[in-house]
């Protein structure tokens, strides 16, 4: 039986990446050792990390005045590192809250400095993202933080908020490289790898050079972007194997046709699933049209008992990890870059039959 993994993360990886990693696990070609046992300062490892950075720059068109960092601690550590590094003395920042992780980022940032909410959709249970005129932005803020895609509630920003000359900071963990991105609109981007980029253990950070200068010298070294940039992501032992997997995924994305192709493919997968939701009176989607995530499709059934039954029967059919986040319930189908269209079609077929027998 084919298993289709709808997990929000760690998520489906491309089969070609898994096969290449398996082939090279015990001995990296031309080296005679496994990458897992090699020094992070050895030439093969340094070359691998450099190649991953070069491929990322080419894939996403990252300008030379941005640093590419491979850090640890997940996106969750960035909730603290961003304010620690980017807040100026007596400075302040704006956060836009559109879901659980955006709220967690706000809570950690407020422990560091003067952070205020410039917009929130909590009152409507995060079923959309704010429009530009719903935002109360401070032109004197040190930065504005937002979460590009909300995995738990299934919403995505259709476009970045307009923040003027204030640096824009984004958590793009669940939709990075799912479509073309204009990096120049951002001061800093961070993303945990385990959804669209690879395996857990590495966090990608893209930061503009001028913002590196804000890192206070008083920060502990491991919490300083400046220190990590100077050390080329090897101030300490980096997550070598996770970076290797990330590099393979980036190479795979380029081979598929790049970010324009991925956007077309992802929109196509999402349309099949959203069309089924829109045509049904049994299933109901959570996110408003125009704010729907192509990465995480969230929906409800008429009652929690049916949702539990749906997830259980789906698992028995090889459709796994469909249960919604524990904080909201419901059903969530995460269909990131590597998730196949065939899996979406199998899910829709299952939904039709479940509705026929229980509707």
Long-range contacts (C-beta under 8 A, 24 or more apart in sequence): 1-317, 1-318, 2-318, 2-346, 3-318, 3-320, 4-318, 4-319, 4-320, 4-339, 4-340, 4-343, 4-346, 4-347, 5-320, 5-321, 5-339, 6-319, 6-320, 6-321, 6-322, 6-332, 6-333, 6-334, 6-335, 6-339, 6-343, 6-347, 7-320, 7-321, 7-334, 8-151, 8-152, 8-174, 8-195, 8-296, 8-321, 8-325, 8-332, 8-334, 9-151, 9-173, 9-174, 9-192, 9-194, 9-195, 9-200, 9-334, 10-194, 10-195, 10-199, 10-200, 11-194, 11-195, 11-196, 11-334, 11-336, 11-338, 11-339, 12-336, 12-338, 12-339, 13-198, 13-199, 13-245, 13-249, 13-338, 14-249, 14-252, 14-337, 14-338, 16-252, 17-198, 17-245, 17-248, 17-249, 17-252, 17-338, 20-248, 21-244, 21-245, 21-248, 35-240, 35-241, 35-244, 36-240, 36-241, 38-240, 40-234, 40-237, 40-238, 40-240, 41-234, 45-240, 46-234, 48-240, 48-243, 48-244, 48-247, 49-232, 49-233, 49-234, 49-238, 49-240, 49-243, 49-247, 51-247, 52-243, 52-244, 52-246, 52-247, 52-250, 55-247, 55-250, 55-251, 55-254, 56-204, 56-250, 58-254, 59-177, 59-250, 59-253, 59-254, 59-258, 59-259, 60-177, 60-181, 60-183, 60-259, 61-183, 62-183, 62-206, 63-183, 63-184, 65-208, 65-209, 65-210, 66-183, 66-206, 66-207, 66-208, 66-209, 67-205, 67-206, 67-207, 67-209, 67-212, 67-225, 67-229, 68-204, 68-205, 68-206, 68-233, 69-204, 69-205, 69-206, 69-207, 69-225, 69-228, 69-229, 69-233, 70-202, 70-203, 70-204, 70-205, 70-233, 70-238, 70-239, 70-243, 70-246, 71-202, 71-203, 71-204, 71-205, 71-228, 71-233, 72-201, 72-202, 72-203, 72-238, 72-239, 73-203, 74-192, 74-200, 74-203, 75-101, 75-171, 75-173, 75-190, 75-191, 75-192, 75-203, 76-104, 76-108, 77-203, 78-105, 78-171, 78-190, 78-203, 78-205, 79-104, 79-105, 79-107, 79-108, 79-109, 80-108, 80-109, 80-111, 80-112, 80-223, 81-223, 81-225, 82-109, 82-143, 82-145, 82-169, 82-188, 82-190, 83-108, 83-109, 83-112, 83-113, 83-115, 84-112, 84-216, 84-219, 84-223, 85-211, 85-214, 85-215, 85-216, 85-219, 85-223, 85-224, 85-225, 85-226, 86-142, 86-143, 86-167, 86-169, 86-187, 86-188, 86-211, 86-214, 87-112, 87-113, 87-114, 87-142, 87-214, 88-142, 88-214, 90-114, 91-141, 91-142, 92-116, 92-138, 92-140, 92-141, 92-142, 93-141, 93-142, 93-143, 93-144, 93-145, 94-118, 94-137, 94-138, 94-141, 94-143, 94-144, 94-145, 94-163, 94-166, 95-144, 95-145, 95-146, 96-120, 96-129, 96-130, 96-135, 96-144, 96-145, 96-146, 96-147, 96-161, 97-121, 97-122, 98-126, 98-129, 98-130, 98-146, 98-147, 98-150, 98-153, 98-155, 98-157, 99-126, 99-147, 99-150, 99-151, 99-152, 99-153, 99-155, 100-126, 100-150, 100-152, 100-153, 100-325, 100-327, 101-147, 101-150, 101-151, 101-152, 101-171, 101-173, 102-145, 102-146, 102-147, 102-150, 102-171, 105-145, 105-147, 105-171, 106-145, 109-145, 118-144, 119-161, 125-153, 125-286, 125-328, 126-150, 126-152, 126-153, 126-155, 127-153, 127-155, 127-286, 127-287, 127-288, 127-291, 128-155, 128-287, 128-288, 128-290, 128-291, 129-155, 129-156, 129-157, 129-158, 129-291, 130-161, 132-161, 132-162, 135-161, 137-161, 137-163, 137-164, 137-166, 138-166, 139-164, 139-165, 139-166, 141-166, 142-166, 142-167, 142-214, 143-167, 143-168, 143-169, 143-187, 143-188, 144-168, 144-169, 145-169, 145-170, 145-171, 146-170, 146-171, 147-171, 148-172, 148-174, 148-175, 148-176, 149-173, 149-174, 149-175, 149-293, 149-295, 149-296, 150-174, 150-293, 150-296, 151-195, 151-293, 151-295, 151-296, 151-325, 151-332, 151-334, 152-296, 152-298, 152-324, 152-325, 152-327, 152-328, 152-332, 153-286, 153-287, 153-298, 153-328, 154-285, 154-286, 154-287, 154-292, 154-293, 154-296, 154-297, 154-298, 154-299, 154-332, 155-287, 155-288, 155-291, 155-292, 155-293, 156-291, 156-292, 156-293, 156-294, 156-295, 158-290, 158-291, 160-185, 160-186, 167-208, 167-211, 174-293, 174-295, 174-296, 174-334, 174-336, 175-293, 175-294, 175-295, 176-204, 177-250, 177-253, 177-259, 177-262, 177-337, 178-259, 178-262, 178-263, 178-266, 178-294, 178-295, 178-336, 178-337, 179-259, 179-260, 179-262, 179-263, 179-266, 180-259, 180-260, 180-263, 181-259, 187-211, 193-242, 193-245, 193-246, 195-295, 195-334, 195-336, 196-249, 196-295, 196-336, 196-337, 196-338, 197-246, 197-249, 197-250, 198-242, 198-245, 198-246, 198-248, 198-249, 199-241, 199-242, 199-245, 199-246, 200-242, 201-239, 201-241, 201-242, 202-238, 202-239, 202-242, 202-243, 202-246, 204-246, 249-338, 252-338, 253-337, 262-337, 265-337, 265-341, 266-294, 266-295, 266-335, 266-337, 267-294, 268-341, 269-294, 269-335, 269-339, 269-341, 269-344, 270-294, 270-295, 270-297, 270-335, 272-341, 272-344, 272-345, 272-348, 273-297, 273-333, 273-335, 273-344, 273-347, 273-348, 276-348, 276-351, 276-352, 280-351, 280-355, 281-359, 282-355, 282-358, 282-359, 283-351, 283-355, 286-330, 294-335, 295-334, 295-335, 295-336, 296-332, 296-333, 296-334, 296-335, 297-332, 297-333, 297-334, 297-335, 298-324, 298-328, 298-330, 298-331, 298-332, 298-333, 299-330, 299-331, 300-329, 300-330, 300-331, 301-330, 301-331, 304-329, 306-358, 307-331, 309-358, 310-354, 313-350, 313-354, 314-347, 314-350, 317-346, 317-350, 318-346, 319-343, 319-346, 319-347, 319-350, 322-347
